[in-house]
Amino acid sequence: MKAFVFCDGHSGGYTKNDFEWCVVYAENEASARAKFKEKTECDSFAVTCECCGPDFWVDEYTEEELVEYRKYANDNEGETIR
């Protein structure tokens, strides 16, 4: 399984979930996006505001990178989907 981090881009000036970021474990990005949509009911491809950009930024992380990411991100503002 790979780890994909979905970060809320605050497009349109507001968050789309109760969390700032979400780690989704999946075989590939397409599967991660499908799991994310199923669990959060948010479209990871959506753009609420053209000037702000996408609603969510998606990046693939290794487990080592994920540990570093969590050090700098507020762990209380995150969610995990397996």
N, C-alpha and C positions, 0 to 999 in steps of 0.2 A: 504494500500500500504506500502511496505517496501522500504527502501533506500539502494541501492547497489552502492558502490564507486569503479570505475574502475580507477586504477592508471597506467599510462604508465611506464613500467619497463625499458625503454630505451634500450631494448634488441638489440644487434647489433650496439649499439653506437648512436642511433638516436631515436627521438620521432616518433610515428606512427600517430599523430594527431596534430592539432593546439593548443591542450590543454594538460596540465599535468595530469589532473584527470577529471572524469565525474561522476555525480550522476545520476543514473537511478532509477526511481520509478517503481516498478513492484510487482506482487503478490509473485513471487519466483525468485530464481537465474536463472533458465532456461529461464523464460520470460524476465528477465533483460538482459541476454546475447543476446537473440534474438532481443530485442529493440536496444541494443547497436550496433549490427552488421547492422541492418537495417538503422540506422541513420548515422553511421560513416563509414560503409563499411569495418570495421576491424574485424578480427576474434579474439575474446577474448581468444581463446584456442591456438593461434599460438605461436610458439617459433622461432624467427628469428635467434637466436644464442644459441646453446646448452650450452655454458659456461656462458652466461648471464641469462638464465632462460626464463620464459614466457614473452611475450610482455606486458601483462596486469596482474596486481594483482587485485583480486575482493574480497571485504569484505562487509558484511551486517552491516548496522549501524542503531541504533535507532535514532529518531529525536534529542534527547539530545546529543548523541555521534556525530551526524552530525554537530551540532552547534559547539562543541569543535573542531572537525576536521577542519572546515572552519576557526576557529581562527588561527590555525597554518599553514594551507595551504594558499597559496596566492590566494585569492578569484578571482583575475583577470585572473588566469590561469585555471579556472574550467569551466565546462559546465554542464547543467542540461537537462536531457531528461525525459519527462513525458509521 
